[in-house]
Amino acid sequence: MKLKFKLKASNAYIALAFMAYAGASYGATPTTEELQKQIEELKNIVHTLQHQVNAEKAAAPVTPGIELEQIATKDDIGGLRADLDNYKYDVQRLRDTKSPLTTRGTTISGSVQLRANSTSAPLTTGGATTQSTPRYSSFDVPLANIAFAGSLFKDYGEGRNLDYKLGFNYAKTVSPTTTTTAAVSTFSLQDAYLQYNFINPAVTGLEDLNLNIRFGQQLTAFGLEAQTTDELKPSINAAQFVAGLGVGARQIGVIVRGDYNPYVDYGFNYRAPLIEYAVGVVNGSGPNQSDNNGRKDYLARVAVTAPVDYTSWLRELKIGASYQRGVKNILAGPVATPIDGNSDRYGFDLYYNHLPFGASYEYATGRDSTFVTNAALAASASNIAATNTGKTGQIKSVGQTLTLFYTWGEQWLKSSNGNGQGKYDDWWPKTYQPFFRIDRWDPNTANAAATGANVTAKTEIDTIGFNLFFAETTKLQVNVNNYKYSNNATPKYRDLIVQFQYGF
């Protein structure tokens, strides 16, 4: 319509020009020369107006394949409506038949481990029935889990979301060799919690603080290894103190987590808070269990990251300390009366990850009450009572883990992870990571004997390993473990473990 208006305006200009010339010569008969001159001037005006119209027509936006003068008919509109109805039907059919539906938005995730192992020590446990001969190798599925997470209330402005997570875990039980009972796989509740975000930097800005409260069954805030999920652990086996002190078990309770004064480098998508903290109260009796005494366990953790910029060689240097004040039931003998005893945990950790170099060190110690025959003596092998003597002592246990690793590859580099390179999300470059680990565990530092009741020998496990990361959630792990015991009656041995872990 705009083009039509311009053409009509041009015709009007021509008409006005004719009238002007006609008015100027009204009342007098023009000569041949004057008429010729007027015609030439009118031609020049027409040519000028045509050039203007062509220039405006060339500058006007034109949709390819659609003429400016084209007008939609009733049939055209009806056909468009039919195409839209068909499209809506097809989308609804795919949603009803091909998509899982939930009341709220839900993200499904999980991981599976497939393992092959070979050992120099004969094993006779963990089979379906009593073994006829000891085994030196086996194939296993040691872990499989699935989790559902999402948001029950989503605050798009300030990120004060109410989130949830529900997870289940498969684990294989080990059958004894003295019976013919088959090993049974269990599928139990792992995570079940609600989390409310008071401040969410992922929504409001990376320079804001982080503060949230989590209620339900969850990992506790102790050290590094106990909080690290399986897909992020460098070694196949966890550090010995995690199971020895029980800090890796999930607990039911309330934990508040947050940080303070984050350093942000938007160019590298890097955020490092100066201080991270967590405080909470839990049952202390483990996952899927009510409190087994009249007192709660209290925990606290604080970690400080070096306040340096992204280019500093001290980047990702973090020092942390953890404390857990616990209470447990202590008893001895088949008919002993239990009493409340202390079960305290202390931890110190050091973490450094500056590609390609990385290192982590963790020290953890426990103080556990136990019945003793003489309260004035240390809880050594000869002093631990087999019955409730009414006298309590304390067992001190210590675990230490040092891990050194070297990483090369491009999987975690923002410029090489496939974004913006015309590749699908499953395209990830490979990354390689050899590492070395020393893991020491002493369940009773007062026990100087090689063997004894209620004690376990000191153990050191040296591991040489290699991780090959195929994708964001997929890796191949190879570990060679060398076991050494302070108890001379227990021989040294080695094992080789190859594990493929994938996530979804």
Secondary structure as GFF3:
##gff-version 3
##sequence-region A 1 504
A	DSSP	alpha_helix	2	24	.	.	.	ID=ss1
A	DSSP	alpha_helix	32	59	.	.	.	ID=ss2
A	DSSP	alpha_helix	74	98	.	.	.	ID=ss3
A	DSSP	beta_strand	106	123	.	.	.	ID=ss4
A	DSSP	beta_strand	135	153	.	.	.	ID=ss5
A	DSSP	beta_strand	162	172	.	.	.	ID=ss6
A	DSSP	beta_strand	185	199	.	.	.	ID=ss7
A	DSSP	alpha_helix	201	204	.	.	.	ID=ss8
A	DSSP	beta_strand	211	218	.	.	.	ID=ss9
A	DSSP	three_ten_helix	230	232	.	.	.	ID=ss10
A	DSSP	alpha_helix	240	245	.	.	.	ID=ss11
A	DSSP	beta_strand	251	265	.	.	.	ID=ss12
A	DSSP	three_ten_helix	266	268	.	.	.	ID=ss13
A	DSSP	beta_strand	270	282	.	.	.	ID=ss14
A	DSSP	beta_strand	297	305	.	.	.	ID=ss15
A	DSSP	beta_strand	317	325	.	.	.	ID=ss16
A	DSSP	beta_strand	327	330	.	.	.	ID=ss17
A	DSSP	beta_strand	339	354	.	.	.	ID=ss18
A	DSSP	beta_strand	357	371	.	.	.	ID=ss19
A	DSSP	beta_strand	392	406	.	.	.	ID=ss20
A	DSSP	beta_strand	408	409	.	.	.	ID=ss21
A	DSSP	three_ten_helix	414	416	.	.	.	ID=ss22
A	DSSP	beta_strand	431	442	.	.	.	ID=ss23
A	DSSP	beta_strand	459	471	.	.	.	ID=ss24
A	DSSP	beta_strand	474	485	.	.	.	ID=ss25
A	DSSP	beta_strand	493	503	.	.	.	ID=ss26
###
